[in-house]
Amino acid sequence: MSTPTYTACHLVKSEDLNHHGTLYAGRTAEWFVESGFIAAASLTKPENIVCLKIHGMTFTAPVAKGSLAKFDSKVIYTGKTKIVVLIALTVGGNEVVKGYITFINVDMNGQSLPHGKVIVPETDEEKELYEIGKALR
């Protein structure tokens, strides 16, 4: 099973800015996790998904007020209860943030619960991303 890419967009407004007048990292993190959650929750019940770890959220350029922040998220690996998502933020077609998040499938008591989903990478790019997701701890 290959997985689709999900897209979420946000307009960067005054309240989203830091003291330098660019997109605040905390707001970016909020949108980053939300975008990853959308992809992870597409595989199972949303109420069973919790964020375990942000493996990285690397900025390569600032994001200005008025920009349209486009977050693309894709599940790249699944384990027994683990779901790893790749998230990339682009502005005007340029990637400005990239990173990975691990989510865990849990029951209503917060205990790990197998989700029964298996990702089978099909392309060389998907195979490479699968191995990256598998190696994340």
Secondary structure, 3 states (H helix, E strand, C coil): CCCCCEEEEEECCHHHECCCCEECHHHHHHHHHHHHHHHHHCCCCHHHEEEEEEEEEEECCCCECCCEEEEEEEEEEECCCEEEEEEEEEECCEEEEEEEEEEEEECCCCCECCCCCCCCCCCHHHHHHHHHHHHCC
